[in-house]
Amino acid sequence: MKSKHHKSKSKKFPMQRFIKVTVIYFLLFIAISGMIDYYALMVFNFLWFLTLSIAIAVPAGYYHVKTIRHDHMDDVADELL
């Protein structure tokens, strides 16, 4: 008779998928901030936009990997990276 207690397998965090998706989000946020704030780039340092884009892309990539199964963003990340 089989035991009702099974070992719970802990899922390994898909680091490669996380890095790919985070890079795509980073590029997306840089492009959007560059298009919206073209004139602000002349006033502000571009390092602010890079820092802000990284700060937004990392949690967005983590959220994407943890909650969303497989969508178009994953296809783009696999194709480009």
C-alpha positions as CSV (number, residue, x, y, z in Angstrom):
1,M,0.0,0.0,0.0
2,K,1.4,3.4,-0.9
3,S,1.9,6.0,1.7
4,K,-0.2,9.1,1.6
5,H,2.7,11.2,2.6
6,H,4.8,12.3,-0.3
7,K,7.9,14.3,-0.2
8,S,7.1,17.8,-1.3
9,K,9.5,18.7,-4.1
10,S,10.8,22.2,-3.9
11,K,10.8,23.7,-7.4
12,K,14.1,25.2,-8.4
13,F,14.0,28.9,-9.3
14,P,14.5,29.2,-13.1
15,M,17.5,31.6,-13.0
16,Q,18.2,31.5,-16.7
17,R,14.6,32.4,-17.6
18,F,14.7,35.1,-14.9
19,I,17.8,36.7,-16.4
20,K,16.5,36.6,-19.9
21,V,13.1,38.1,-19.0
22,T,14.8,40.8,-16.8
23,V,17.1,41.8,-19.6
24,I,14.1,42.2,-22.0
25,Y,12.2,44.2,-19.3
26,F,15.3,46.4,-18.8
27,L,15.6,47.1,-22.5
28,L,11.9,47.8,-22.7
29,F,12.0,50.3,-19.8
30,I,15.1,52.0,-21.2
31,A,13.4,52.4,-24.6
32,I,10.2,53.8,-23.0
33,S,11.9,56.2,-20.7
34,G,14.1,57.4,-23.6
35,M,11.1,58.0,-25.8
36,I,9.1,59.8,-23.1
37,D,11.8,61.8,-21.6
38,Y,14.0,62.7,-24.6
39,Y,14.4,66.3,-23.5
40,A,14.9,65.3,-19.9
41,L,17.9,63.3,-20.9
42,M,19.6,66.5,-21.7
43,V,18.9,67.8,-18.2
44,F,19.3,64.7,-16.1
45,N,22.1,62.2,-16.1
46,F,21.5,59.1,-18.1
47,L,22.7,57.1,-15.2
48,W,19.4,57.9,-13.4
49,F,17.4,56.3,-16.1
50,L,19.6,53.2,-16.1
51,T,19.3,52.9,-12.4
52,L,15.6,53.4,-12.4
53,S,15.2,50.9,-15.3
54,I,17.2,48.3,-13.4
55,A,15.3,48.9,-10.2
56,I,12.0,48.3,-12.0
57,A,13.1,45.5,-14.3
58,V,14.4,43.2,-11.5
59,P,11.1,43.0,-9.6
60,A,9.1,42.8,-12.8
61,G,11.3,39.9,-14.0
62,Y,10.9,38.1,-10.7
63,Y,7.1,38.6,-10.7
64,H,6.9,37.4,-14.3
65,V,8.9,34.2,-13.5
66,K,7.0,33.5,-10.3
67,T,3.4,34.1,-11.5
68,I,3.1,34.0,-15.3
69,R,3.6,30.6,-17.0
70,H,4.8,31.1,-20.6
71,D,3.7,34.1,-22.7
72,H,5.0,36.3,-25.5
73,M,7.6,37.9,-23.3
74,D,9.3,34.5,-22.9
75,D,9.2,33.9,-26.6
76,V,10.9,37.2,-27.3
77,A,13.5,36.5,-24.6
78,D,14.2,33.0,-26.0
79,E,14.5,34.4,-29.6
80,L,16.7,37.4,-28.8
81,L,18.9,35.9,-26.1
